Amino acid sequence: MVRLVTLLLAALSIVVFAALARFLYQAETENIHRNFSAEVAQQALSFEREVLLNLEILFALNASVSLFDVVTPERFDQLTRDILARSPAIYAVAWAEIVTLDTLAAFEARMNNWHPGYQVTERNANDEVVVATNRPRYVPVVMIEPMVTNHAALGFDLASEPRRLSALLQALETGKMVATAGIRLVQEPNNQRGFLVFSSQTFPSSNSAEPGGEERVVFVNGVFRVGELINQSVANTLSEQMQVQVIDRTRGSGDILYSSEPDLNEKWLTTRTVVHDLPNVAGRQWSFEVTPAASLYTERHSYVSWLVLGSGTVVVLLLVVYVLVTQRQTRDLNAAKSELERISLTDSLTGLANRRHFDQHLEQQWALAARQQSSLSLVMIDIDNFKPYNDEYGHPQGDAALEQVAKALDTVATRPLDLVARYGGEEFALILPDTVNPAEIAETCRSKVETLGLRYEYSNVARVVTISAGVCTLTPADGYSLKNLSEWADDALYQAKERGRNQVVIYSAERGLHRD
């Protein structure tokens, strides 16, 4: 009987341990998937940023081209050279224009002055490049850079291919940048996968093949390689255990623009595929999808479930108690650490960032601006005549005024990387990365504080509490230093106070000190 009871208890223990091991294994699997999903989300964000950055570069080129009445191959080369050198994902930049059948011969003759042997071409049913057939209108490539690697596309009629034609018509109709669906690039040796982005403009007829005609319509387009966008954004975070796909799902399609080569020896967990929809990509709806290999999950699994299965009841119970206690202690320690870190970076009176937090954030944003070749704005703010205010109304009311001013300033900084800090005493500071209108933001700060209507009968500026502000915007890439930014913003604040307070003074590297 004792043996039977012992065997029954042993069997029951094995069942309990097996169930517990299975539960732990499944919980760990879900945790691994959550971490994997977080990795993919970050990869999708990096890819999205790379795509938008390249589209912004093309937009800037389009704006530059519009400044000229006549664009020659030499000028087109000058405008595109730096862009192509700095943006590997932009394989080529082309210029195409609308040509009618009646003017085709004159157009080709004019093009031969630039490109001997120039002909308008298309692809036939056998996918061979041939002379374009007769039709009412063509949109041939007139100029393309770099010419050496893209000469095959010169003269190719973009309107001869349905996907390109659809994008051309949409760009012409909307006046916006429009991307094509996935296409094969005729200038690539193996016709690699890519897409084009078109933008239409009008130019005087004096530079057209139609003398005396109406203004001609031209298209500036960028040729993008999706694979290179992947390489530039997320290549260093991918592994052979991840199959990455970029899919065009515009209007319900499932056109695969990019797919990494899967290892045929791997078992791919398609049910664990993580999908992130990207925002509008020049009129197209893309998704970024990553499928993990089974080995990725296997490698990230621990041996806890097997140890539980093989351990005794007492050991398991002790382990569970230990884990629970340890987790609680860790959580308490992390909570205490987070609270201490929050206190160390926050001004206790106003709740704003303190001077330490300000200094750290300013250095980080300056370094970021240097990498991205963007600008950084600093707004220094001082409450006008605050010491007499404290003397007259007392420190409790002075502290209350500081809190209200801080709340007003905090409503102005709305972007994630903007920071409002209490610089010290009655001084505040705003850090504004890559901001077009820092002076307007400083003026909004001044206006909001004045609108508070904090009574100050003894002020020589106004009958309410007011602030003065100094603004400075610099771009690290122009050779300036962080010390320049701080000193010139402080100089601007000093001038705002010297000129009567309750105003904004801007320091510009080109114009020096001037009022908003």
Secondary structure, DSSP 8 states (H G I E B T S, - for coil): -HHHHHHHHHHHHHHHHHHHHHHHHHHHHHHHHHHHHHHHHHHHHHHHHHHHHHHHHHHHHHHHHTT-S---HHHHHHHHHHHHHH-TTEEEEEEEE-EESTTHHHHHHHHHHHSTT---EEE-TTS-EEE----SEE-BEEEEESHHHHGGGTTBBGGGSHHHHHHHHHHHHH-S-EE-SSEE-TTSTT--EEEEEEEEEEE-GGGSSSTT---EEEEEEEEE-HHHHHHHHTGGG--TTEEEEEEE-GGG--EEEEE----TTS-B-GGG-EEEE---BTTB-EEEEEEEBHHHHHHH--SHHHHHHHS-HHHHHHHHHHHHHHHHHHHHHHHHHHHHHHHHHB-TTT-SB-HHHHHHHHHHHHHHHHHHT--EEEEEEEETTHHHHHHHH-HHHHHHHHHHHHHHHHTT--STT-EEEEEETTEEEEEEET-S-HHHHHHHHHHHHHHH--B-TT-SS-SB--EEEEEEEE-GGGT--HHHHHHHHHHHHHHHHHTTSSSEEEEETTTEEEE-
